[in-house]
Amino acid sequence: MTDTRTLRASDDNVLEVRTGVTGKASSMGHRLTLVMREWTATVSEKAGELVGVDVTVDVDSLTVTHGEGGVTPMFGPEKAMARSNALKTLHSKDFPTIRYVTTEVTGTDEGYRLTGTLTVHGTERPHAVDLRVARIEERWRASFETTVTQTDFGIEPYSQMFGAMKVVDDVVVTFDAGL
């Protein structure tokens, strides 16, 4: 019998995206930390072993939490503008969700290798994630870090000043949750 449980975004369960900046004017741009505030992960287990994961992220829940570098510090208006630019880049009105569904789960020394399909911007691509699982005090924690290339999903990275400052094509996605 397969057991399922659902994890949701919370202060203890975090899905982040980190961006970089490139180009001749890159020193003017911010390296952003974005948090996805609304997501669910349905985790399937059989005999205590992970057998499947299905994650759905609400793109509109994207929040700019931090901006490093740049000419000016990031306060409310700058964060709001960065959020607006990110949502436009992702075409969030046309593609309101991001989804990851495993097709295979393999045990590793540190946890599991998840192989599956990542759907971003309406484009599906195979994607593998190494999920680390560790017992910390009385709780289990799961985490991963993976790189997603925006252009692989038909996304044109945000740019300004005729491309003299633009977001790096590869973004880093991190996940940390209590189980």
FILO-746129 format. One record per residue (C-alpha): residue number from 1; x, y, z. Coordinates in nm, 3 decimals, always signed. Example, Ala and Ser with C-alpha at 12.3 -4.5 7.8 and 13.67 -1.06 7.14 Angstrom:
PT|num|X|Y|Z
PT|1|+1.230|-0.450|+0.780
PT|2|+1.367|-0.106|+0.714
% end
This chain:
PT|num|X|Y|Z
PT|1|+0.000|+0.000|+0.000
PT|2|+0.124|+0.350|-0.087
PT|3|+0.092|+0.627|+0.171
PT|4|+0.083|+0.991|+0.067
PT|5|+0.127|+1.314|+0.255
PT|6|+0.127|+1.674|+0.148
PT|7|+0.387|+1.935|+0.238
PT|8|+0.311|+2.302|+0.196
PT|9|+0.513|+2.621|+0.194
PT|10|+0.573|+2.760|+0.543
PT|11|+0.846|+2.927|+0.746
PT|12|+0.988|+2.576|+0.798
PT|13|+0.940|+2.458|+0.436
PT|14|+1.113|+2.688|+0.189
PT|15|+1.153|+2.690|-0.191
PT|16|+1.396|+2.959|-0.309
PT|17|+1.534|+3.077|-0.642
PT|18|+1.863|+3.268|-0.662
PT|19|+1.963|+3.470|-0.967
PT|20|+2.290|+3.616|-1.088
PT|21|+2.368|+3.918|-1.305
PT|22|+2.595|+3.942|-1.609
PT|23|+2.692|+4.194|-1.877
PT|24|+2.907|+4.508|-1.897
PT|25|+2.684|+4.688|-1.646
PT|26|+2.634|+4.388|-1.415
PT|27|+2.765|+4.581|-1.113
PT|28|+2.448|+4.792|-1.134
PT|29|+2.217|+4.491|-1.097
PT|30|+2.108|+4.289|-0.796
PT|31|+2.159|+3.918|-0.741
PT|32|+1.814|+3.826|-0.618
PT|33|+1.679|+3.576|-0.371
PT|34|+1.319|+3.489|-0.457
PT|35|+1.094|+3.281|-0.234
PT|36|+0.796|+3.091|-0.370
PT|37|+0.535|+3.143|-0.094
PT|38|+0.271|+2.898|-0.225
PT|39|+0.354|+2.544|-0.327
PT|40|+0.250|+2.191|-0.241
PT|41|+0.446|+1.869|-0.259
PT|42|+0.265|+1.537|-0.252
PT|43|+0.506|+1.273|-0.126
PT|44|+0.432|+0.904|-0.183
PT|45|+0.591|+0.631|+0.029
PT|46|+0.573|+0.254|+0.022
PT|47|+0.706|+0.049|+0.314
PT|48|+0.879|+0.361|+0.449
PT|49|+1.064|+0.436|+0.125
PT|50|+1.005|+0.733|-0.101
PT|51|+0.846|+0.626|-0.432
PT|52|+0.716|+0.952|-0.580
PT|53|+0.701|+1.330|-0.553
PT|54|+0.462|+1.573|-0.724
PT|55|+0.530|+1.945|-0.667
PT|56|+0.312|+2.234|-0.788
PT|57|+0.426|+2.596|-0.744
PT|58|+0.205|+2.904|-0.778
PT|59|+0.420|+3.143|-0.986
PT|60|+0.231|+3.450|-0.863
PT|61|+0.347|+3.369|-0.508
PT|62|+0.701|+3.476|-0.603
PT|63|+0.838|+3.724|-0.349
PT|64|+1.169|+3.911|-0.366
PT|65|+1.324|+3.871|-0.023
PT|66|+1.677|+3.993|-0.083
PT|67|+1.890|+4.172|-0.340
PT|68|+2.267|+4.165|-0.315
PT|69|+2.490|+4.411|-0.499
PT|70|+2.356|+4.682|-0.724
PT|71|+2.395|+5.057|-0.709
PT|72|+2.126|+5.107|-0.445
PT|73|+1.996|+4.885|-0.165
PT|74|+1.671|+4.697|-0.232
PT|75|+1.380|+4.837|-0.039
PT|76|+1.005|+4.797|-0.094
PT|77|+0.969|+4.978|-0.429
PT|78|+1.279|+4.812|-0.578
PT|79|+1.161|+4.470|-0.459
PT|80|+0.815|+4.533|-0.606
PT|81|+0.971|+4.631|-0.942
PT|82|+1.196|+4.323|-0.941
PT|83|+0.893|+4.103|-0.863
PT|84|+0.694|+4.262|-1.145
PT|85|+0.983|+4.210|-1.389
PT|86|+1.021|+3.846|-1.283
PT|87|+0.649|+3.775|-1.327
PT|88|+0.656|+3.937|-1.673
PT|89|+0.963|+3.732|-1.768
PT|90|+0.785|+3.413|-1.657
PT|91|+0.461|+3.518|-1.833
PT|92|+0.281|+3.426|-1.511
PT|93|-0.064|+3.511|-1.648
PT|94|-0.023|+3.253|-1.927
PT|95|+0.177|+3.001|-1.720
PT|96|+0.056|+3.032|-1.359
PT|97|+0.218|+2.713|-1.226
PT|98|+0.550|+2.531|-1.224
PT|99|+0.532|+2.155|-1.177
PT|100|+0.775|+1.872|-1.108
PT|101|+0.663|+1.509|-1.119
PT|102|+0.898|+1.218|-1.057
PT|103|+0.914|+0.928|-1.296
PT|104|+1.179|+0.737|-1.100
PT|105|+1.313|+0.743|-0.745
PT|106|+1.646|+0.578|-0.662
PT|107|+1.804|+0.550|-0.317
PT|108|+2.146|+0.712|-0.263
PT|109|+2.387|+0.733|+0.031
PT|110|+2.248|+1.075|+0.128
PT|111|+1.882|+1.025|+0.036
PT|112|+1.727|+0.987|-0.308
PT|113|+1.787|+1.069|-0.671
PT|114|+1.462|+1.200|-0.817
PT|115|+1.428|+1.176|-1.193
PT|116|+1.124|+1.341|-1.342
PT|117|+0.965|+1.604|-1.560
PT|118|+0.993|+1.974|-1.481
PT|119|+0.732|+2.200|-1.645
PT|120|+0.812|+2.571|-1.652
PT|121|+0.663|+2.833|-1.884
PT|122|+0.453|+2.560|-2.047
PT|123|+0.761|+2.361|-2.151
PT|124|+0.841|+2.013|-2.018
PT|125|+1.199|+1.895|-1.975
PT|126|+1.353|+1.596|-1.796
PT|127|+1.519|+1.702|-1.472
PT|128|+1.700|+1.512|-1.198
PT|129|+1.739|+1.627|-0.837
PT|130|+1.953|+1.481|-0.560
PT|131|+1.736|+1.499|-0.248
PT|132|+1.933|+1.488|+0.076
PT|133|+1.749|+1.345|+0.375
PT|134|+1.888|+1.381|+0.728
PT|135|+1.765|+1.336|+1.081
PT|136|+1.815|+1.656|+1.281
PT|137|+1.727|+1.612|+1.646
PT|138|+1.378|+1.461|+1.647
PT|139|+1.284|+1.554|+1.289
PT|140|+1.368|+1.449|+0.939
PT|141|+1.471|+1.722|+0.691
PT|142|+1.488|+1.701|+0.314
PT|143|+1.680|+1.945|+0.096
PT|144|+1.821|+1.992|-0.251
PT|145|+1.996|+2.245|-0.469
PT|146|+1.964|+2.231|-0.846
PT|147|+2.030|+2.453|-1.145
PT|148|+1.759|+2.540|-1.398
PT|149|+1.848|+2.702|-1.730
PT|150|+1.578|+2.953|-1.823
PT|151|+1.623|+2.934|-2.202
PT|152|+1.570|+2.555|-2.189
PT|153|+1.210|+2.643|-2.102
PT|154|+1.163|+2.922|-2.357
PT|155|+1.225|+3.200|-2.104
PT|156|+1.427|+3.499|-2.217
PT|157|+1.624|+3.613|-1.909
PT|158|+1.537|+3.966|-1.796
PT|159|+1.771|+4.237|-1.926
PT|160|+1.809|+4.616|-1.923
PT|161|+2.018|+4.871|-2.110
PT|162|+2.015|+4.677|-2.437
PT|163|+2.159|+4.369|-2.266
PT|164|+2.441|+4.548|-2.082
PT|165|+2.284|+4.416|-1.761
PT|166|+2.090|+4.091|-1.758
PT|167|+1.995|+3.801|-1.536
PT|168|+2.219|+3.498|-1.581
PT|169|+2.049|+3.218|-1.776
PT|170|+2.112|+2.959|-1.501
PT|171|+1.917|+3.010|-1.178
PT|172|+1.974|+2.808|-0.861
PT|173|+1.671|+2.649|-0.697
PT|174|+1.695|+2.534|-0.335
PT|175|+1.446|+2.346|-0.120
PT|176|+1.446|+2.272|+0.251
PT|177|+1.158|+2.109|+0.438
PT|178|+1.078|+1.921|+0.755
PT|179|+0.924|+1.578|+0.714
% end
